[in-house]
């Protein structure tokens, strides 16, 4: 499996993602925001960070980067795309994922470990339904969509992760940012474009005393086969 991780001006998790993917056995290379050549990768990853300084809105400028036209075309042909944190924000700004990421309900930047539970049926076979401890680091992670979109997400099993407690219970108390329905990640209707706010690449190595993120990345890669 060959992953391509895009570097935008202000990305700060791109090399973390490349390293995490390589350490769990996949091929990973860097892609540059100004170059539309995706180099024949099997999956494109939009990493976390502060693309273009998060001016205007997080992801609002990055969605116009030259590489994004190629990413949109790649996705339209069934290619797999994964957005993490700022990458998730970029994908919603580009219209590749439904909804939007608003300012956290607290209006503060949040950086801490949280628990998330997989919800979408497409990964349950490869990712046991339980709580996974994954770090978050964002100021605009409050997922929102209108009621019609939410109904479609529910009906089509497009909700990927929800924030939960350590036991896997989804509740308002486990919601770190005010996200609608505790939503931490979604996919598109064709189930080839995915986005999540928590950072699995920051929990993917025994050196970090947490490999829950590695389990998520392996399960995601299994969906590509």
C-alpha positions in Angstrom: 0.0 0.0 0.0 1.5 3.3 -1.1 0.4 6.5 0.7 1.1 10.1 -0.4 1.1 12.7 2.3 0.6 16.3 1.2 2.7 19.1 2.7 1.0 22.5 2.7 2.6 25.7 4.0 2.0 25.4 7.8 1.5 21.6 7.9 3.2 20.3 11.0 2.0 16.6 11.1 3.0 15.6 7.6 6.3 13.9 8.5 4.7 12.4 11.6 2.2 10.7 9.3 4.9 9.5 6.9 6.9 8.1 9.7 3.8 6.4 11.4 2.7 4.8 8.1 6.3 3.5 7.4 6.6 2.1 10.9 3.5 0.0 10.6 4.6 -1.4 7.3 3.3 0.8 4.5 5.1 2.8 1.8 4.7 6.6 2.3 6.1 9.6 0.4 5.7 13.3 0.6 3.6 15.3 -1.9 4.0 19.1 -2.4 1.0 21.4 -2.4 2.1 23.2 -5.6 2.6 20.0 -7.6 -0.6 18.3 -8.9 1.3 15.1 -9.6 0.1 12.5 -7.1 2.8 10.1 -8.1 0.5 7.1 -8.5 -0.2 6.6 -4.8 -3.0 4.4 -3.6 -4.2 6.9 -1.0 -3.7 10.6 -0.5 -3.4 11.9 3.1 -4.0 15.5 4.0 -2.3 15.9 7.4 -2.8 18.1 10.4 -1.3 21.5 11.0 -2.2 25.1 10.1 -2.2 25.3 6.3 -1.6 28.8 5.0 -1.7 30.0 8.6 -5.4 29.2 9.0 -6.2 32.6 7.6 -9.8 33.3 6.7 -10.9 29.8 8.1 -9.0 26.7 8.7 -8.6 25.0 5.3 -10.2 27.8 3.3 -7.1 28.7 1.4 -5.5 25.3 1.2 -8.6 24.0 -0.7 -7.4 26.2 -3.7 -3.8 24.7 -3.7 -2.8 23.3 -7.1 -2.7 19.8 -5.7 -6.3 19.9 -4.6 -7.6 19.8 -8.1 -5.8 16.5 -8.6 -7.1 15.3 -5.2 -10.6 16.1 -6.2 -10.2 14.3 -9.6 -8.6 11.3 -7.8 -11.5 11.1 -5.4 -14.1 11.3 -8.1 -12.6 8.3 -9.7 -12.8 6.3 -6.5 -9.3 7.0 -5.1 -9.0 7.0 -1.4 -8.4 10.2 0.6 -7.8 10.6 4.3 -7.8 14.0 6.1 -6.6 14.4 9.7 -7.5 17.5 11.7 -6.6 20.4 9.3 -6.8 17.8 6.5 -10.4 17.1 7.6 -11.1 20.9 7.5 -9.6 21.2 4.0 -11.8 18.3 2.7 -15.0 20.0 4.0 -13.9 23.3 2.6 -13.3 21.6 -0.8 -16.7 19.9 -0.7 -15.2 16.5 -0.6 -16.8 15.8 2.7 -20.2 17.0 4.1 -20.5 19.4 6.9 -18.1 22.0 8.4 -15.7 22.4 11.3 -16.6 25.3 13.5 -14.8 27.0 16.4 -14.8 24.8 19.5 -17.7 25.4 21.8 -15.3 26.7 24.4 -13.7 29.0 21.8 -10.4 27.7 23.1 -7.7 25.6 21.4 -7.8 22.1 22.9 -4.8 19.8 23.1 -5.3 16.6 25.0 -6.0 12.8 24.8 -9.6 11.9 24.2 -11.5 8.6 23.5 -13.3 7.9 20.2 -15.4 4.9 19.2 -15.7 3.7 15.6 -19.3 3.9 14.3 -19.3 3.2 10.5 -20.0 -0.4 9.6 -17.4 -0.4 6.8 -14.6 -0.7 9.4 -16.1 -2.8 12.1 -14.7 -6.0 10.7 -11.2 -4.8 10.9 -11.5 -2.3 13.9 -13.2 -3.6 17.0 -15.9 -1.4 18.4 -14.4 0.0 21.6 -12.8 3.2 22.8 -9.5 4.3 21.3 -7.4 6.9 23.0 -6.2 9.4 20.4 -4.9 13.0 20.9 -6.7 16.0 19.6 -5.1 19.5 19.0 -7.5 22.0 17.4 -9.4 25.2 17.7 -12.0 24.5 15.1 -13.1 20.9 15.5 -16.7 21.4 16.3 -18.4 19.4 13.5 -21.7 20.7 12.2 -24.1 20.0 9.4 -27.8 20.6 8.8 -30.5 18.1 9.9 -31.0 16.7 6.4 -27.3 16.0 6.0 -27.1 14.4 9.5 -30.0 12.1 8.6 -28.1 11.1 5.4 -24.9 10.4 7.3 -26.8 8.2 9.8 -28.8 6.3 7.2 -25.8 5.7 5.0 -23.3 4.7 7.8 -21.1 7.7 7.0 -20.3 8.6 10.6 -16.8 7.1 11.2 -16.0 8.0 14.8 -17.8 9.6 17.8 -16.2 11.0 20.9 -16.8 8.7 23.9 -15.6 8.0 27.4 -13.0 5.3 28.2 -15.7 2.6 28.3 -16.9 3.6 24.8 -20.1 5.3 26.0 -21.1 8.3 23.8 -22.3 11.2 26.0 -22.2 15.0 26.1 -19.6 14.8 28.9 -17.3 13.0 26.5 -17.6 15.7 23.8 -14.5 17.9 23.9 -15.5 20.5 21.4 -19.3 20.6 21.0 -19.5 18.5 17.8 -23.0 17.6 16.6 -23.8 14.1 17.8 -20.2 13.7 19.3 -19.0 13.3 15.7 -15.2 13.0 15.4 -15.0 11.7 11.9 -17.1 11.1 8.7 -16.7 9.7 5.2 -18.4 10.6 1.9 -21.4 8.8 0.4 -19.1 6.7 -1.8 -17.0 5.8 1.2 -13.6 6.6 -0.3 -13.0 10.0 1.3 -12.5 10.0 5.1 -11.9 12.7 7.7 -11.3 12.8 11.4 -10.2 15.4 13.9 -8.1 13.3 16.3 -4.5 12.4 15.3 -3.9 8.7 15.0 -0.3 9.3 13.8 0.4 10.7 17.3 -0.6 7.4 18.9 1.0 4.9 16.6 4.2 3.9 18.3 5.2 2.0 21.5 7.7 4.9 22.2 4.6 7.1 22.7 3.0 4.5 25.1 0.0 4.3 22.8 -0.6 2.3 19.6 -4.3 2.8 19.3 -3.6 5.1 16.3 -1.7 2.4 14.6 -4.7 0.1 14.9 -6.9 2.8 13.2 -4.4 3.3 10.4 -4.1 -0.4 9.8 -7.9 -0.8 9.7 -8.2 2.1 7.3 -5.6 0.6 5.0 -7.5 -2.7 5.0 -10.5 -0.9 3.6 -8.3 0.1 0.6 -7.7 -3.5 -0.5 
